[in-house]
Amino acid sequence: MCASWHIPAEGRRGDLVVRLLVRDEVSIGRGDVEIVVSRKQLTTLSDKLYFLDQAFQADARDVVEALCAD
């Protein structure tokens, strides 16, 4: 593992931990659950997370409808 970032807990949920792995992968974990994302998947994942973030920032209905149409 090269680097890690801790995102503080929100409400009842525990901290979120993002780790850069040496195998060109990123690990996203909370508690006992871990998701490993390959470098090839990161662009798509980051695009989707960006649009989800925008759903909370702007008119959520338009953004969510655009995501669901994909």
A tleap script that builds the chain and sets N, CA, C and O, in Angstrom:
source leaprc.protein.ff14SB
mol = sequence {
  NMET CYS ALA SER TRP HIE ILE PRO ALA GLU
  GLY ARG ARG GLY ASP LEU VAL VAL ARG LEU
  LEU VAL ARG ASP GLU VAL SER ILE GLY ARG
  GLY ASP VAL GLU ILE VAL VAL SER ARG LYS
  GLN LEU THR THR LEU SER ASP LYS LEU TYR
  PHE LEU ASP GLN ALA PHE GLN ALA ASP ALA
  ARG ASP VAL VAL GLU ALA LEU CYS ALA CASP
}
set mol.1.N position { 0.843 -1.166 0.000 }
set mol.1.CA position { 0.000 0.000 0.000 }
set mol.1.C position { 0.893 1.236 0.000 }
set mol.1.O position { 1.818 1.338 0.805 }
set mol.2.N position { 0.616 2.170 -0.900 }
set mol.2.CA position { 1.426 3.378 -1.023 }
set mol.2.C position { 0.870 4.530 -0.196 }
set mol.2.O position { 1.626 5.229 0.479 }
set mol.3.N position { -0.427 4.731 -0.240 }
set mol.3.CA position { -1.048 5.868 0.450 }
set mol.3.C position { -2.460 5.485 0.854 }
set mol.3.O position { -3.076 4.601 0.259 }
set mol.4.N position { -2.961 6.165 1.874 }
set mol.4.CA position { -4.354 5.942 2.253 }
set mol.4.C position { -4.956 7.242 2.760 }
set mol.4.O position { -4.257 8.112 3.278 }
set mol.5.N position { -6.252 7.354 2.600 }
set mol.5.CA position { -7.001 8.521 3.037 }
set mol.5.C position { -8.192 8.052 3.850 }
set mol.5.O position { -8.893 7.123 3.449 }
set mol.6.N position { -8.425 8.686 4.983 }
set mol.6.CA position { -9.571 8.373 5.842 }
set mol.6.C position { -10.603 9.475 5.680 }
set mol.6.O position { -10.308 10.656 5.865 }
set mol.7.N position { -11.805 9.076 5.336 }
set mol.7.CA position { -12.917 10.016 5.233 }
set mol.7.C position { -13.765 9.794 6.481 }
set mol.7.O position { -14.274 8.692 6.687 }
set mol.8.N position { -13.925 10.821 7.318 }
set mol.8.CA position { -14.612 10.652 8.604 }
set mol.8.C position { -16.024 10.103 8.454 }
set mol.8.O position { -16.688 10.288 7.434 }
set mol.9.N position { -16.457 9.420 9.511 }
set mol.9.CA position { -17.787 8.810 9.550 }
set mol.9.C position { -18.872 9.869 9.448 }
set mol.9.O position { -18.696 11.008 9.881 }
set mol.10.N position { -19.997 9.470 8.866 }
set mol.10.CA position { -21.196 10.299 8.781 }
set mol.10.C position { -22.318 9.554 9.475 }
set mol.10.O position { -22.666 8.443 9.076 }
set mol.11.N position { -22.885 10.147 10.501 }
set mol.11.CA position { -24.013 9.510 11.173 }
set mol.11.C position { -23.635 8.165 11.761 }
set mol.11.O position { -22.650 8.051 12.491 }
set mol.12.N position { -24.415 7.151 11.445 }
set mol.12.CA position { -24.211 5.804 11.993 }
set mol.12.C position { -23.115 5.031 11.277 }
set mol.12.O position { -22.687 3.985 11.766 }
set mol.13.N position { -22.662 5.505 10.160 }
set mol.13.CA position { -21.690 4.767 9.354 }
set mol.13.C position { -20.267 5.039 9.830 }
set mol.13.O position { -19.967 6.121 10.335 }
set mol.14.N position { -19.396 4.049 9.665 }
set mol.14.CA position { -18.000 4.186 10.080 }
set mol.14.C position { -17.171 4.954 9.065 }
set mol.14.O position { -17.655 5.333 7.998 }
set mol.15.N position { -15.909 5.175 9.419 }
set mol.15.CA position { -14.986 5.864 8.516 }
set mol.15.C position { -14.878 5.112 7.193 }
set mol.15.O position { -14.995 3.888 7.146 }
set mol.16.N position { -14.656 5.853 6.143 }
set mol.16.CA position { -14.399 5.293 4.827 }
set mol.16.C position { -12.897 5.417 4.591 }
set mol.16.O position { -12.317 6.478 4.821 }
set mol.17.N position { -12.270 4.345 4.135 }
set mol.17.CA position { -10.824 4.356 3.916 }
set mol.17.C position { -10.551 4.058 2.442 }
set mol.17.O position { -11.006 3.048 1.905 }
set mol.18.N position { -9.801 4.951 1.801 }
set mol.18.CA position { -9.404 4.771 0.406 }
set mol.18.C position { -7.903 4.528 0.411 }
set mol.18.O position { -7.134 5.313 0.966 }
set mol.19.N position { -7.497 3.422 -0.221 }
set mol.19.CA position { -6.075 3.062 -0.243 }
set mol.19.C position { -5.604 2.871 -1.679 }
set mol.19.O position { -6.288 2.258 -2.499 }
set mol.20.N position { -4.446 3.397 -1.958 }
set mol.20.CA position { -3.799 3.157 -3.242 }
set mol.20.C position { -2.944 1.913 -3.083 }
set mol.20.O position { -2.041 1.882 -2.247 }
set mol.21.N position { -3.220 0.890 -3.877 }
set mol.21.CA position { -2.488 -0.371 -3.792 }
set mol.21.C position { -1.402 -0.408 -4.856 }
set mol.21.O position { -1.516 0.259 -5.885 }
set mol.22.N position { -0.371 -1.168 -4.620 }
set mol.22.CA position { 0.763 -1.219 -5.552 }
set mol.22.C position { 0.452 -1.983 -6.829 }
set mol.22.O position { 1.239 -1.929 -7.775 }
set mol.23.N position { -0.658 -2.684 -6.887 }
set mol.23.CA position { -1.010 -3.475 -8.080 }
set mol.23.C position { -1.847 -2.663 -9.075 }
set mol.23.O position { -2.609 -3.252 -9.842 }
set mol.24.N position { -1.731 -1.338 -9.088 }
set mol.24.CA position { -2.555 -0.482 -9.950 }
set mol.24.C position { -4.028 -0.626 -9.610 }
set mol.24.O position { -4.884 -0.670 -10.494 }
set mol.25.N position { -4.307 -0.697 -8.326 }
set mol.25.CA position { -5.683 -0.827 -7.858 }
set mol.25.C position { -5.902 0.144 -6.703 }
set mol.25.O position { -4.961 0.600 -6.054 }
set mol.26.N position { -7.167 0.439 -6.474 }
set mol.26.CA position { -7.576 1.267 -5.351 }
set mol.26.C position { -8.540 0.451 -4.510 }
set mol.26.O position { -9.440 -0.202 -5.039 }
set mol.27.N position { -8.349 0.490 -3.210 }
set mol.27.CA position { -9.231 -0.201 -2.276 }
set mol.27.C position { -10.101 0.844 -1.577 }
set mol.27.O position { -9.599 1.855 -1.085 }
set mol.28.N position { -11.399 0.590 -1.542 }
set mol.28.CA position { -12.339 1.442 -0.822 }
set mol.28.C position { -12.987 0.553 0.227 }
set mol.28.O position { -13.622 -0.447 -0.107 }
set mol.29.N position { -12.828 0.915 1.493 }
set mol.29.CA position { -13.324 0.036 2.540 }
set mol.29.C position { -13.991 0.757 3.683 }
set mol.29.O position { -13.731 1.930 3.950 }
set mol.30.N position { -14.856 0.024 4.348 }
set mol.30.CA position { -15.500 0.478 5.581 }
set mol.30.C position { -15.700 -0.757 6.441 }
set mol.30.O position { -16.393 -1.695 6.047 }
set mol.31.N position { -15.091 -0.753 7.616 }
set mol.31.CA position { -15.203 -1.919 8.490 }
set mol.31.C position { -14.628 -3.151 7.820 }
set mol.31.O position { -13.488 -3.141 7.356 }
set mol.32.N position { -15.423 -4.219 7.769 }
set mol.32.CA position { -14.975 -5.482 7.179 }
set mol.32.C position { -15.208 -5.570 5.677 }
set mol.32.O position { -14.847 -6.570 5.056 }
set mol.33.N position { -15.805 -4.543 5.085 }
set mol.33.CA position { -16.141 -4.576 3.662 }
set mol.33.C position { -15.086 -3.796 2.873 }
set mol.33.O position { -14.737 -2.667 3.219 }
set mol.34.N position { -14.589 -4.427 1.803 }
set mol.34.CA position { -13.589 -3.786 0.958 }
set mol.34.C position { -13.936 -4.026 -0.511 }
set mol.34.O position { -14.276 -5.139 -0.911 }
set mol.35.N position { -13.842 -2.966 -1.295 }
set mol.35.CA position { -14.035 -3.063 -2.741 }
set mol.35.C position { -12.716 -2.661 -3.389 }
set mol.35.O position { -12.172 -1.598 -3.090 }
set mol.36.N position { -12.203 -3.508 -4.274 }
set mol.36.CA position { -10.965 -3.202 -4.979 }
set mol.36.C position { -11.321 -2.849 -6.423 }
set mol.36.O position { -11.989 -3.611 -7.123 }
set mol.37.N position { -10.859 -1.679 -6.845 }
set mol.37.CA position { -11.166 -1.155 -8.170 }
set mol.37.C position { -9.871 -1.096 -8.975 }
set mol.37.O position { -8.864 -0.567 -8.505 }
set mol.38.N position { -9.902 -1.640 -10.181 }
set mol.38.CA position { -8.700 -1.618 -11.028 }
set mol.38.C position { -8.509 -0.236 -11.635 }
set mol.38.O position { -9.441 0.566 -11.696 }
set mol.39.N position { -7.307 0.025 -12.076 }
set mol.39.CA position { -6.990 1.317 -12.692 }
set mol.39.C position { -7.891 1.576 -13.897 }
set mol.39.O position { -8.300 2.714 -14.125 }
set mol.40.N position { -8.203 0.543 -14.667 }
set mol.40.CA position { -9.058 0.707 -15.845 }
set mol.40.C position { -10.481 1.108 -15.482 }
set mol.40.O position { -11.181 1.707 -16.298 }
set mol.41.N position { -10.918 0.785 -14.265 }
set mol.41.CA position { -12.283 1.111 -13.832 }
set mol.41.C position { -12.383 2.486 -13.171 }
set mol.41.O position { -13.488 2.999 -12.994 }
set mol.42.N position { -11.266 3.083 -12.807 }
set mol.42.CA position { -11.300 4.313 -12.017 }
set mol.42.C position { -11.964 5.487 -12.731 }
set mol.42.O position { -12.698 6.245 -12.097 }
set mol.43.N position { -11.731 5.657 -14.019 }
set mol.43.CA position { -12.339 6.778 -14.735 }
set mol.43.C position { -13.852 6.681 -14.712 }
set mol.43.O position { -14.531 7.666 -14.421 }
set mol.44.N position { -14.387 5.515 -15.012 }
set mol.44.CA position { -15.839 5.329 -14.996 }
set mol.44.C position { -16.394 5.542 -13.596 }
set mol.44.O position { -17.415 6.206 -13.423 }
set mol.45.N position { -15.722 4.978 -12.596 }
set mol.45.CA position { -16.173 5.138 -11.217 }
set mol.45.C position { -16.157 6.605 -10.802 }
set mol.45.O position { -17.119 7.090 -10.205 }
set mol.46.N position { -15.089 7.306 -11.108 }
set mol.46.CA position { -15.011 8.711 -10.712 }
set mol.46.C position { -16.058 9.551 -11.429 }
set mol.46.O position { -16.612 10.476 -10.834 }
set mol.47.N position { -16.342 9.250 -12.701 }
set mol.47.CA position { -17.399 9.962 -13.426 }
set mol.47.C position { -18.748 9.759 -12.744 }
set mol.47.O position { -19.494 10.718 -12.546 }
set mol.48.N position { -19.062 8.518 -12.385 }
set mol.48.CA position { -20.351 8.230 -11.738 }
set mol.48.C position { -20.443 8.904 -10.375 }
set mol.48.O position { -21.488 9.456 -10.030 }
set mol.49.N position { -19.360 8.867 -9.595 }
set mol.49.CA position { -19.370 9.512 -8.287 }
set mol.49.C position { -19.520 11.022 -8.419 }
set mol.49.O position { -20.188 11.653 -7.600 }
set mol.50.N position { -18.902 11.605 -9.444 }
set mol.50.CA position { -19.053 13.042 -9.682 }
set mol.50.C position { -20.522 13.386 -9.946 }
set mol.50.O position { -21.050 14.334 -9.363 }
set mol.51.N position { -21.177 12.629 -10.812 }
set mol.51.CA position { -22.577 12.899 -11.118 }
set mol.51.C position { -23.468 12.686 -9.895 }
set mol.51.O position { -24.428 13.429 -9.694 }
set mol.52.N position { -23.160 11.684 -9.082 }
set mol.52.CA position { -23.924 11.486 -7.856 }
set mol.52.C position { -23.742 12.657 -6.901 }
set mol.52.O position { -24.696 13.101 -6.263 }
set mol.53.N position { -22.514 13.155 -6.807 }
set mol.53.CA position { -22.264 14.331 -5.976 }
set mol.53.C position { -23.068 15.525 -6.479 }
set mol.53.O position { -23.623 16.286 -5.687 }
set mol.54.N position { -23.127 15.684 -7.792 }
set mol.54.CA position { -23.895 16.787 -8.375 }
set mol.54.C position { -25.384 16.657 -8.067 }
set mol.54.O position { -26.084 17.663 -7.952 }
set mol.55.N position { -25.865 15.438 -7.935 }
set mol.55.CA position { -27.272 15.222 -7.609 }
set mol.55.C position { -27.599 15.828 -6.247 }
set mol.55.O position { -28.727 16.266 -6.021 }
set mol.56.N position { -26.642 15.856 -5.358 }
set mol.56.CA position { -26.865 16.454 -4.046 }
set mol.56.C position { -26.611 17.957 -4.051 }
set mol.56.O position { -27.035 18.657 -3.131 }
set mol.57.N position { -25.926 18.462 -5.072 }
set mol.57.CA position { -25.578 19.880 -5.142 }
set mol.57.C position { -26.594 20.698 -5.942 }
set mol.57.O position { -26.803 21.876 -5.654 }
set mol.58.N position { -27.214 20.094 -6.923 }
set mol.58.CA position { -28.079 20.823 -7.847 }
set mol.58.C position { -29.494 20.244 -7.804 }
set mol.58.O position { -29.907 19.663 -6.800 }
set mol.59.N position { -30.216 20.406 -8.887 }
set mol.59.CA position { -31.560 19.838 -8.984 }
set mol.59.C position { -31.423 18.323 -9.136 }
set mol.59.O position { -31.163 17.822 -10.230 }
set mol.60.N position { -31.596 17.622 -8.060 }
set mol.60.CA position { -31.339 16.188 -8.014 }
set mol.60.C position { -32.153 15.409 -9.030 }
set mol.60.O position { -31.659 14.432 -9.592 }
set mol.61.N position { -33.356 15.806 -9.272 }
set mol.61.CA position { -34.225 15.044 -10.175 }
set mol.61.C position { -33.618 14.948 -11.575 }
set mol.61.O position { -33.595 13.863 -12.155 }
set mol.62.N position { -33.129 16.053 -12.128 }
set mol.62.CA position { -32.549 16.036 -13.483 }
set mol.62.C position { -31.310 15.145 -13.552 }
set mol.62.O position { -31.143 14.371 -14.494 }
set mol.63.N position { -30.447 15.261 -12.549 }
set mol.63.CA position { -29.205 14.475 -12.556 }
set mol.63.C position { -29.506 13.000 -12.410 }
set mol.63.O position { -28.943 12.181 -13.137 }
set mol.64.N position { -30.385 12.644 -11.483 }
set mol.64.CA position { -30.706 11.236 -11.267 }
set mol.64.C position { -31.381 10.645 -12.507 }
set mol.64.O position { -31.082 9.510 -12.880 }
set mol.65.N position { -32.271 11.379 -13.143 }
set mol.65.CA position { -32.913 10.896 -14.364 }
set mol.65.C position { -31.875 10.672 -15.461 }
set mol.65.O position { -31.968 9.698 -16.208 }
set mol.66.N position { -30.892 11.559 -15.567 }
set mol.66.CA position { -29.838 11.387 -16.573 }
set mol.66.C position { -29.021 10.132 -16.281 }
set mol.66.O position { -28.679 9.391 -17.202 }
set mol.67.N position { -28.709 9.889 -15.020 }
set mol.67.CA position { -27.941 8.691 -14.651 }
set mol.67.C position { -28.739 7.418 -14.925 }
set mol.67.O position { -28.185 6.428 -15.403 }
set mol.68.N position { -30.031 7.438 -14.625 }
set mol.68.CA position { -30.854 6.241 -14.797 }
set mol.68.C position { -31.121 5.937 -16.266 }
set mol.68.O position { -31.444 4.801 -16.614 }
set mol.69.N position { -30.990 6.928 -17.121 }
set mol.69.CA position { -31.212 6.721 -18.550 }
set mol.69.C position { -30.013 6.039 -19.201 }
set mol.69.O position { -30.112 5.549 -20.326 }
set mol.70.N position { -28.888 6.003 -18.504 }
set mol.70.CA position { -27.650 5.430 -19.064 }
set mol.70.C position { -27.690 3.933 -19.128 }
set mol.70.O position { -26.728 3.307 -19.573 }
savepdb mol mol.pdb
quit
